[in-house]
Amino acid sequence: MTSAPATAAEALTGLARIRPPGWLAAPMPSDPAALLGRARQALAADHPGVTGRVSVLSTRYTAAVFAVHQVPAGASLVLKLHADPAAYAGETLAYALLTGTAPVPRLYGEGETMLSVLLEHLPQAADWTRPQMPAVLADRVAAVHTASQRLTAEAAEAMARFTLAALQGAPAPAWIADPGAYGEVLAGYADAYGPDLVPLGHLDLKPEHLRLRSDGEVVLLDVESVRPDVTGLIDVVTLTAVLRRAGHELSARRVLGLYLDATAAHGANWTASTLRSALRAYAAATGLESLHGLDQ
């Protein structure tokens, strides 16, 4: 059995595509004063009435994240700004699909003027020393993968063109290397979930992206990368690497079992055999170089 690589990104060798330098025309500024100015401008333009001291939590080429410390003390929100309109559209779509259907931060507002979203602030990290955390992670991932089974009628209608039934009748996406293998993936999904599922996947899985609410609920951060055309199998491939980074050395067989249990609890009908077959087809369809023992 091939051991899992050290990071989730390395787990996707052959599939992950690196964008060339300078691909974004107007990236997020790196100057702290400019960042804070943009955050205050976003609050005024997109979220009138939300005030408070603003501090930078993180910044990268495509986005910046801020804490808005409101009065009374301790009540704070997260403001996220995007430099890439496509990423902003992806995040707002993700929250439209996942709010109320999966354990993600609460969305309080969004604004197209400054490409901003206002979210629940969850500063407390999940405790990865707890032995049940691998099962918790698998459950949270499965909740996202099956979220479309719990959509409102309006949201389900809006996503109708991404159901398995629709995808099976459409050409494979341009990024798929083997359309025949992609068809096998969709057929496996349809057997496991039925034709009405929207196969969500592509979570940015990292140990630090699991946070705690005050009531102890474990929540997944940074869901804006979720897409309705890649399936959740991409996340299954990264699970072993993420758990290893968090200090849990689990075999690929054990990780597969945790995911099978979690998806079954959310209504799936995978078996170990059908999931392994789907994973092999996914690797062939996408150019993924290794399944790191998940197919054994």
VEXBA-513261 format. One line per 4 residues: for each residue x, y, z of C-alpha. Coordinates in Angstrom, 2 decimals. Last residue first. Layout:
BEGIN
X,Y,Z  ...
This chain:
BEGIN
-6.77,-1.57,-2.56  -8.31,1.49,-4.28  -7.66,3.81,-1.34  -3.98,2.87,-1.36
-2.61,6.32,-2.14  -5.03,6.95,-5.02  -2.12,7.90,-7.27  -1.39,9.83,-10.47
-4.64,11.73,-10.93  -5.09,12.23,-14.67  -8.72,13.32,-14.29  -10.79,10.55,-15.85
-8.37,7.73,-15.01  -8.16,8.81,-11.36  -11.95,9.16,-11.22  -12.41,5.68,-12.69
-10.19,4.23,-9.99  -12.11,6.16,-7.33  -15.44,4.96,-8.69  -14.25,1.36,-8.56
-13.06,1.84,-4.98  -16.45,3.29,-4.05  -18.28,0.39,-5.72  -16.20,-2.22,-3.89
-16.35,-0.60,-0.45  -20.10,-0.26,-0.85  -21.83,3.03,-1.54  -25.53,3.41,-0.80
-25.62,7.02,0.38  -28.19,8.49,2.79  -26.24,10.76,5.14  -25.41,7.97,7.62
-24.22,5.90,4.66  -21.92,8.78,3.69  -20.32,8.76,7.12  -19.89,4.99,7.32
-18.35,4.81,3.85  -16.07,7.75,4.68  -14.86,6.09,7.88  -14.29,2.83,6.02
-12.24,4.54,3.31  -10.12,6.13,6.03  -9.58,2.72,7.64  -8.54,1.13,4.35
-6.18,4.03,3.62  -4.48,3.36,6.94  -4.75,5.95,9.68  -1.95,7.98,11.22
-3.83,10.74,13.06  -1.60,13.71,13.92  -3.47,16.51,12.14  -1.13,16.36,9.14
-1.86,12.62,8.94  -5.59,13.32,8.97  -5.21,15.75,6.08  -3.13,13.25,4.07
-5.65,10.45,4.61  -8.58,12.68,3.64  -7.06,14.02,0.40  -8.31,11.26,-1.92
-11.77,11.34,-0.36  -11.89,15.06,-1.14  -11.41,14.52,-4.89  -14.08,11.85,-4.71
-16.64,14.46,-3.72  -17.69,15.06,-7.31  -15.95,17.48,-9.74  -18.94,19.18,-11.39
-20.85,21.00,-8.64  -17.89,22.88,-7.20  -16.75,23.60,-3.64  -13.82,26.06,-3.60
-15.78,28.56,-1.49  -15.94,26.12,1.43  -13.33,27.89,3.50  -14.23,26.68,6.99
-15.81,23.40,8.13  -17.68,23.43,11.47  -17.44,21.23,14.56  -20.33,21.79,16.97
-19.18,22.38,20.56  -21.95,24.78,21.60  -19.56,27.75,21.36  -18.88,26.81,17.75
-15.71,24.91,17.03  -13.44,25.07,13.99  -12.16,22.66,11.33  -10.18,24.55,8.70
-6.96,24.26,10.70  -6.70,20.54,9.88  -6.81,21.35,6.14  -9.36,20.43,3.47
-10.05,23.03,0.79  -13.21,21.25,-0.35  -13.36,20.13,-3.99  -16.76,18.38,-4.09
-20.48,18.62,-4.81  -22.21,15.92,-6.85  -25.70,17.45,-7.34  -27.88,14.45,-6.48
-31.10,13.91,-8.43  -30.09,10.70,-10.25  -29.88,8.40,-7.21  -27.27,8.42,-4.46
-25.03,5.36,-4.71  -26.09,4.06,-8.12  -26.06,7.61,-9.53  -22.60,8.15,-8.08
-21.28,4.99,-9.71  -22.79,6.06,-13.03  -21.19,9.49,-12.68  -17.77,7.95,-12.09
-18.20,5.56,-15.02  -19.09,8.51,-17.26  -15.88,10.19,-16.16  -14.01,7.07,-17.25
-15.50,7.42,-20.73  -14.73,11.15,-20.80  -11.00,10.53,-20.20  -8.89,13.67,-19.58
-11.62,15.76,-17.93  -10.75,19.48,-17.83  -13.14,20.29,-20.69  -16.14,19.04,-18.73
-17.76,15.82,-20.06  -20.54,16.33,-22.60  -24.10,16.26,-21.19  -26.60,13.47,-20.55
-24.82,12.03,-17.52  -24.43,15.56,-16.15  -28.19,16.16,-16.29  -29.07,12.93,-14.48
-26.28,13.49,-11.98  -27.75,16.89,-11.15  -25.84,19.96,-12.32  -28.50,21.40,-14.68
-31.06,21.23,-11.87  -29.08,23.59,-9.63  -31.60,26.47,-9.73  -34.49,24.03,-9.25
-32.81,22.53,-6.20  -32.26,26.00,-4.76  -35.96,26.89,-5.13  -37.15,23.54,-3.74
-34.93,23.99,-0.69  -31.86,21.80,-0.63  -31.46,18.71,1.56  -30.25,16.13,-0.97
-27.93,18.81,-2.37  -25.96,18.70,0.87  -24.73,15.14,0.27  -21.07,15.97,-0.35
-21.14,18.68,2.31  -22.48,16.32,4.98  -19.97,13.68,3.86  -17.11,16.09,4.55
-18.47,16.85,8.02  -18.92,13.14,8.76  -15.42,12.24,7.59  -13.99,15.02,9.77
-15.93,13.79,12.80  -14.79,10.20,12.19  -11.16,11.35,12.11  -11.83,13.48,15.22
-13.04,10.62,17.43  -9.64,10.12,19.07  -9.60,13.68,20.45  -6.12,15.18,20.06
-7.39,17.13,17.03  -9.20,19.67,19.19  -11.07,21.89,16.72  -9.82,25.46,16.50
-11.60,28.31,18.28  -11.77,31.54,16.24  -15.18,30.95,14.66  -16.43,34.30,13.32
-19.76,33.99,11.50  -19.59,35.44,8.01  -19.83,38.63,5.98  -19.06,38.19,2.28
-17.40,40.66,-0.05  -16.92,41.22,-3.76  -16.63,45.00,-3.20  -19.78,46.08,-5.07
-21.13,42.51,-5.23  -22.06,42.35,-1.57  -22.79,39.43,0.72  -24.41,39.11,4.12
-24.79,37.15,7.34  -23.54,33.72,6.23  -23.28,31.20,9.06  -20.10,29.16,9.07
-20.39,25.60,7.68  -21.94,22.41,9.07  -24.10,21.30,6.10  -27.70,21.80,4.87
-28.74,25.09,6.49  -26.25,27.08,4.47  -24.60,24.63,2.07  -26.00,25.39,-1.38
-26.37,29.16,-1.11  -23.10,29.22,0.84  -21.28,27.48,-2.00  -22.86,29.74,-4.61
-21.70,32.84,-2.72  -18.21,31.38,-2.52  -18.06,30.44,-6.18  -19.26,33.86,-7.31
-16.56,35.47,-5.17  -13.96,33.10,-6.63  -15.08,34.01,-10.16  -14.88,37.72,-9.34
-11.21,37.35,-8.29  -9.94,39.97,-5.83  -12.17,38.61,-3.09  -12.91,40.16,0.31
-13.87,38.21,3.43  -15.33,39.89,6.50  -15.52,37.74,9.61  -17.71,38.82,12.49
-17.13,39.74,16.11  -19.08,39.87,19.36  -16.41,39.62,22.03  -16.80,43.15,23.32
-20.27,44.57,22.87  -19.62,46.19,20.42  -18.19,44.81,17.20  -14.76,43.49,16.33
-14.77,43.00,12.57  -12.21,40.28,11.85  -10.66,40.36,8.40  -9.96,37.92,5.56
-8.17,38.77,2.32  -8.48,37.21,-1.12  -6.75,36.28,-4.38  -3.04,36.84,-3.76
-3.23,36.07,-0.06  -4.25,37.75,3.16  -5.06,36.56,6.65  -6.70,37.73,9.87
-6.46,41.48,9.29  -8.09,43.65,11.96  -11.16,45.89,11.81  -12.56,47.82,14.79
-16.31,48.08,14.61  -19.22,48.83,12.33  -21.91,46.93,10.46  -24.73,49.38,9.66
-24.11,49.33,5.94  -22.79,45.98,4.71  -21.84,46.25,1.03  -20.61,49.82,0.52
-19.66,50.88,4.05  -18.33,47.48,5.08  -16.46,47.14,1.79  -14.83,50.56,2.17
-13.69,49.64,5.67  -12.15,46.43,4.31  -10.45,48.26,1.43  -8.89,50.74,3.81
-7.71,47.92,6.05  -6.02,46.24,3.09  -4.40,49.46,1.89  -2.98,50.08,5.37
-1.66,46.53,5.58  0.12,46.70,2.16  -0.26,43.34,0.39  -2.94,44.44,-2.04
-5.36,41.74,-3.33  -4.65,40.92,-6.94  -5.77,43.11,-9.87  -5.12,41.34,-13.20
-5.06,37.79,-11.82  -2.90,35.36,-13.83  0.30,37.14,-12.77  2.23,33.97,-12.11
0.84,30.92,-13.93  -1.97,28.90,-12.34  -1.01,25.50,-10.96  -3.31,22.62,-11.96
-4.04,19.88,-9.45  -4.88,16.53,-11.04  -1.50,14.94,-11.65  -0.46,15.16,-8.03
-3.59,15.41,-5.87  -2.13,13.96,-2.66  0.60,16.60,-2.83  -2.03,19.27,-2.18
-3.30,17.38,0.88  0.12,17.42,2.45  2.60,14.87,3.70  1.96,12.20,1.12
-0.09,9.09,1.90  1.73,5.77,1.98  1.35,3.40,-0.96  0.00,0.00,0.00
